[in-house]
Amino acid sequence: MSESPAPGAAVSRPEQSDPVSVVFRLVWGYTTSAITHTAFELGLPDLLESGPRSADDLAEETGAHRPSLHRLLRTMAALGITQETENGDFVLTEAGALLQSKGPGSMDAMARLFVHESMWRPWQGLTQSVRTGEPVFESQFGMDYWAYMKQHPEVSRLFNAAMGDASQAVGTAVAAAYDLTRFQTVVDVGGGNGTLLSAMLQATPGLRGIVFDSASGVAQTKDHLAAAGVSDRCEARAGNFLEALPEGGDLYVFKSVIHDWDDERATAILRNCRQVLPDEGRLLIVEPVIPEAVTVSPADPFPYLNDLNMMVSLRGKERTQSEYEALLDAAHLRLSSVQQVPGPERVFLIEAVPVPQS
C-alpha cells in the first residue's frame, strides 16, 4: 500500500510555480464541464471509438455546424480528451476513451451524471448555501434530490450506473486490503446494483451477501448479480435504511452512503446498523476522510469539492477522522481502524466495532 498522510494530519504540498495559470484554471473551470456535456450530447466519444475521424465526417453524422464542431474538437485536444493527427483528423486519447459508453474502466456514467443539470445547477446557489448552511437544490427544483430522482428515472439509472462504475475497482481493492474471509455474510447498505458486493464476493469464495437499497436502487441488482456469477450467494432486498436494516450479516458495509446525510440522520443510520450488528460483527464505512486542516495549498481538491457538492445539493458532508469517531460514538460504535485504499477514488476503510450496551 502506498504511503499517505494520516487521516488526522494536515495537508502539506509544494506551491505550484505558476500562480497565473492557477487562477485561469480556477475561473475557467466551468467551461470544461460545458465542453464535456456537449461532447456527450453530440455522441462524440462513441463516434470516435473506431479510430480517427475528420471534423467533416463528424459534422455530417451529428448534424453540427462543421467549423464550430472543429473548434470544439481542437479545444478537446487542448484539454487532453482528443488528439489531432497530422492530416487533421481527431482521435480519442487514453483519457478521452474513458468517456465512451463501453470499454475497460469506462467513466461514462459518472461523467454524464456530474455534467447533468441536477448536479451543476445547485452550484449557482453556492453563496446562498454558504450564508445559510442550507442546500439550494429544493429551491431550484421544487423537491429534494432523492425525490427528484424518483420523478426522473433516467437520472436514477444514471446515478446507479455511476455508483456502480466507481464501485467495481473499489470492491476489488477492498477485497485485497481487508480480510473478508473472517465473515459469513456481508450486507451492502445502499448497495445499488450490487457492483461493490459482487466484486467482494468474486474475490472471496464462500462469502454470502445481501444488497440492501431502495426499490429503485435494487431494480437492476438481480441482473447484475447474475451477470457477475454470484446470484447463488447473494440476494437483493428493498427497504429504507433510515428506518431499519436487515438482520443476518456479520459485516455491514456503507460505501458513499454516510456522507450523503447530515449528522443527525447519519447517526440514525448507524444506530440502525448497531441494532442488527452482532457483538462479534464489524461495520465498514468506505468513504473519503479529509484531513483535520489544510495548511499549504494546493491540496488534493476532490474531497473538498465533493464536500461543497453535498452542501449545495444534499445535507451531507465529507468528514475528518474525528468527525467519524463522534458519529460512531453517538451510535454506540467504536472506531477500530482507518486505512486508505490505493486507487483513484481516494477512499478509506473506516472499521468500527459494537460497544456493549447494558
C-alpha positions in Angstrom: 0.0 0.0 0.0 1.4 3.4 -0.9 2.1 5.8 2.0 -0.2 8.6 2.6 -0.8 11.2 5.3 -2.6 10.0 8.4 -6.3 10.9 8.2 -5.9 13.4 11.0 -2.8 15.1 9.6 -2.6 18.5 7.9 -2.1 18.5 4.1 1.2 20.0 3.1 2.0 20.3 -0.6 4.5 22.5 -2.5 3.2 25.6 -4.1 2.6 25.5 -7.9 5.1 27.6 -9.8 2.7 29.5 -12.0 0.1 31.4 -9.9 -1.4 33.0 -13.1 -2.2 29.5 -14.5 -3.8 28.5 -11.2 -6.1 31.5 -11.4 -7.0 30.9 -15.0 -7.9 27.2 -14.3 -9.9 28.4 -11.3 -12.1 30.9 -13.1 -12.5 28.9 -16.3 -13.3 25.6 -14.7 -16.9 25.6 -15.6 -16.0 25.7 -19.3 -14.5 22.2 -19.3 -17.8 20.8 -17.8 -19.7 22.5 -20.6 -17.4 21.1 -23.2 -17.8 17.6 -21.8 -21.5 17.9 -21.7 -21.6 19.0 -25.3 -19.3 16.1 -26.3 -21.8 13.7 -24.7 -24.8 15.5 -26.3 -23.3 15.0 -29.8 -22.2 11.5 -29.0 -18.5 12.2 -29.8 -16.8 9.7 -27.5 -18.6 6.8 -29.1 -18.4 8.1 -32.6 -14.6 8.2 -32.2 -14.5 4.7 -30.9 -13.4 3.1 -34.2 -10.4 5.5 -34.8 -9.6 8.9 -36.3 -12.5 10.8 -37.8 -12.5 14.1 -39.7 -14.5 17.1 -38.5 -16.4 16.9 -41.8 -17.5 13.3 -41.1 -18.4 14.0 -37.6 -20.4 17.1 -38.5 -22.4 15.2 -41.1 -23.2 12.4 -38.6 -24.1 14.7 -35.7 -25.8 17.4 -37.8 -23.4 20.0 -36.3 -22.0 23.1 -37.9 -18.7 21.9 -39.3 -16.5 25.0 -38.4 -17.9 25.1 -34.9 -17.5 21.4 -34.4 -13.9 21.7 -35.5 -13.3 24.4 -32.9 -14.9 22.2 -30.2 -12.7 19.2 -31.2 -9.5 21.2 -31.2 -10.3 22.6 -27.7 -11.0 19.0 -26.6 -7.5 18.2 -27.9 -6.0 21.1 -25.9 -7.7 19.6 -22.8 -6.3 16.1 -23.5 -9.6 14.5 -24.5 -8.8 14.2 -28.2 -5.7 14.4 -30.3 -5.4 16.0 -33.8 -3.5 13.9 -36.3 -1.1 15.2 -39.0 -3.9 15.1 -41.6 -6.3 17.0 -39.4 -8.4 14.1 -38.2 -9.3 13.6 -34.5 -8.8 10.6 -32.3 -9.6 9.9 -28.6 -6.7 10.0 -26.1 -6.5 7.4 -23.4 -8.4 9.8 -21.1 -11.0 10.5 -23.8 -11.6 6.8 -24.2 -12.8 6.6 -20.6 -15.8 8.8 -21.8 -17.1 6.1 -24.1 -20.2 4.3 -23.0 -18.4 0.9 -23.1 -14.9 -0.2 -22.6 -12.4 -1.0 -19.9 -12.7 1.4 -17.0 -15.5 3.5 -18.6 -16.3 6.6 -16.6 -19.2 7.5 -19.0 -22.0 7.3 -16.4 -20.0 9.2 -13.7 -19.1 11.9 -16.2 -22.6 12.2 -17.5 -24.0 12.4 -14.0 -21.7 15.3 -13.0 -22.4 17.4 -16.0 -26.2 16.8 -15.7 -28.2 19.9 -14.7 -29.2 18.2 -11.4 -25.5 18.4 -10.4 -24.4 21.8 -11.8 -27.4 24.0 -11.3 -27.2 23.9 -7.5 -23.6 25.2 -7.7 -25.1 28.5 -8.9 -26.5 28.9 -5.4 -23.3 28.1 -3.5 -23.2 31.6 -2.0 -26.7 31.1 -0.5 -25.7 27.7 0.9 -22.6 29.2 2.5 -24.6 32.0 4.0 -27.5 29.9 5.3 -26.0 26.4 5.8 -28.9 25.0 3.8 -28.9 23.2 0.4 -30.4 25.1 -2.5 -31.4 22.1 -4.6 -35.0 22.1 -3.4 -35.5 25.9 -4.1 -34.3 25.3 -7.7 -36.1 22.1 -8.5 -39.1 22.2 -6.1 -38.1 18.9 -4.3 -35.1 17.4 -2.6 -32.5 15.4 -4.6 -33.9 12.0 -3.7 -37.5 12.9 -4.7 -36.1 14.4 -7.9 -34.5 11.0 -8.8 -37.8 9.2 -8.1 -39.5 11.5 -10.6 -36.7 11.3 -13.1 -35.9 7.6 -13.5 -33.4 8.3 -16.2 -31.3 10.3 -13.6 -31.8 7.5 -11.1 -30.5 4.9 -13.6 -27.6 7.2 -14.4 -26.8 7.7 -10.7 -26.9 3.9 -10.1 -24.7 3.2 -13.1 -22.2 5.9 -12.0 -22.0 4.5 -8.5 -21.7 1.0 -10.0 -18.8 2.0 -12.3 -17.0 3.6 -9.4 -17.6 0.6 -7.1 -16.1 -2.1 -9.3 -12.5 -1.1 -8.8 -13.1 -0.1 -5.2 -14.7 -3.5 -4.4 -11.6 -5.3 -5.8 -9.4 -3.0 -3.8 -11.4 -3.5 -0.6 -11.2 -7.3 -1.0 -7.4 -7.0 -1.4 -6.9 -4.7 1.5 -9.4 -6.0 4.0 -9.7 -9.6 5.3 -13.2 -10.7 4.2 -12.6 -14.4 5.0 -13.5 -13.6 8.7 -17.1 -13.1 7.7 -20.0 -15.2 6.6 -22.5 -12.7 5.3 -21.9 -9.1 4.1 -24.7 -6.6 3.9 -24.0 -3.8 1.5 -26.2 -1.0 2.7 -27.2 1.4 -0.1 -25.5 -1.0 -2.5 -27.4 -0.1 -5.6 -26.9 -2.6 -8.5 -24.6 -4.7 -6.4 -21.3 -3.9 -8.2 -19.3 -3.4 -5.0 -20.6 -6.5 -3.3 -20.2 -8.6 -6.4 -16.5 -7.7 -6.6 -16.1 -8.6 -2.9 -17.9 -12.0 -3.4 -15.9 -12.8 -6.5 -12.7 -12.3 -4.6 -13.9 -14.3 -1.5 -15.2 -17.8 -2.3 -17.8 -19.0 0.3 -18.8 -15.5 1.4 -22.5 -14.6 1.1 -24.1 -11.2 0.7 -27.2 -9.1 0.8 -27.6 -5.9 -1.2 -29.9 -3.5 0.6 -31.3 -0.4 -1.0 -34.5 1.4 -2.1 -36.8 -0.3 -4.5 -35.5 1.9 -7.4 -31.9 1.3 -6.2 -32.1 -2.5 -6.4 -34.2 -2.5 -9.6 -31.3 -3.8 -11.7 -29.4 -5.7 -8.9 -30.6 -9.2 -9.7 -29.5 -9.0 -13.3 -26.1 -7.6 -12.2 -25.6 -10.3 -9.6 -26.4 -13.0 -12.2 -24.0 -11.4 -14.8 -21.3 -11.4 -12.1 -21.9 -15.1 -11.3 -22.7 -14.5 -7.7 -26.5 -14.7 -7.6 -26.4 -18.1 -5.8 -24.6 -16.4 -2.9 -26.3 -13.0 -2.9 -29.8 -11.6 -2.7 -31.3 -8.1 -3.1 -33.7 -6.6 -0.5 -35.6 -3.4 -0.7 -36.1 -1.1 2.2 -35.3 2.2 3.9 -32.0 2.4 5.9 -33.3 5.4 7.7 -35.9 3.1 9.3 -34.2 -0.3 9.7 -31.6 -2.6 8.3 -31.9 -6.3 7.5 -30.6 -8.8 10.1 -28.3 -11.7 9.3 -25.0 -10.0 8.5 -21.7 -10.1 10.4 -20.2 -7.3 8.2 -22.2 -4.2 7.2 -20.7 -2.1 4.5 -21.6 1.5 3.7 -19.9 2.9 0.6 -20.6 6.5 -0.3 -23.7 6.5 2.0 -22.9 8.2 5.3 -21.5 11.3 3.6 -24.9 11.9 1.9 -26.5 12.8 5.2 -26.3 15.4 8.0 -25.0 14.3 11.4 -28.5 13.6 12.8 -29.6 11.3 10.1 -26.1 9.7 9.6 -26.2 8.8 13.3 -29.7 7.4 12.9 -28.5 5.1 10.1 -25.5 4.0 12.1 -27.8 3.3 15.1 -30.0 1.2 12.9 -26.8 -0.8 12.0 -25.9 -1.2 15.7 -29.3 -2.7 16.3 -28.7 -5.6 14.0 -24.9 -5.9 14.3 -23.8 -8.9 16.3 -21.3 -8.5 19.1 -18.5 -10.0 17.0 -19.6 -8.2 13.9 -18.0 -5.3 12.1 -19.1 -2.1 10.4 -17.1 -0.8 7.4 -17.5 2.7 6.0 -15.9 3.2 2.6 -15.6 7.0 2.0 -13.0 9.8 1.9 -11.5 11.0 5.1 -10.4 14.6 4.9 -7.5 16.0 6.9 -8.2 18.0 10.1 -6.5 21.0 8.5 -5.2 22.2 5.1 -2.0 24.2 5.9 -0.4 24.5 2.4 -2.2 24.9 -0.9 -2.8 23.2 -3.3 -4.2 20.1 -1.6 -6.0 17.3 -3.5 -9.2 19.2 -4.2 -11.6 16.4 -5.0 -12.8 15.5 -1.4 -13.3 19.2 -0.7 -15.2 19.9 -4.0 -17.4 16.9 -3.2 -18.0 18.3 0.3 -19.3 21.5 -1.2 -21.4 19.4 -3.7 -23.0 17.8 -0.7 -23.7 21.2 0.8 -25.5 22.7 -2.2 -27.5 19.6 -3.1 -28.0 17.5 0.0 -27.4 17.9 3.7 -24.3 15.6 3.8 -20.6 16.4 4.2 -17.2 14.8 3.9 -15.8 14.2 7.3 -12.5 14.1 9.2 -11.5 11.1 11.3 -12.5 12.8 14.5 -16.0 13.6 13.0 -16.4 10.0 12.1 -15.4 9.0 15.6 -18.1 11.3 17.0 -20.8 9.8 14.8 -19.8 6.3 15.7 -19.7 7.1 19.4 -23.2 8.5 19.2 -24.4 5.2 17.6 -22.7 3.0 20.3 -19.9 2.0 18.0 -16.2 2.4 18.4 -13.7 3.2 15.6 -11.1 0.4 15.5 -9.0 1.2 12.4 -8.7 3.6 9.4 -6.7 2.8 6.3 -6.5 4.2 2.8 -7.3 2.1 -0.2 -5.0 2.5 -3.2 -6.7 3.8 -6.3 -8.3 6.8 -8.0 -11.3 7.2 -5.7 -9.2 8.3 -2.6 -11.3 6.3 -0.2 -10.6 5.0 3.2 -11.8 1.9 5.1 -13.2 3.0 8.4 -13.8 0.0 10.6 -15.9 0.1 13.7 -16.9 -2.5 16.3 -20.0 -2.5 18.5 -19.9 -1.1 22.0 -21.6 -3.4 24.5 -24.9 -2.0 25.7 -26.1 -2.5 29.2 
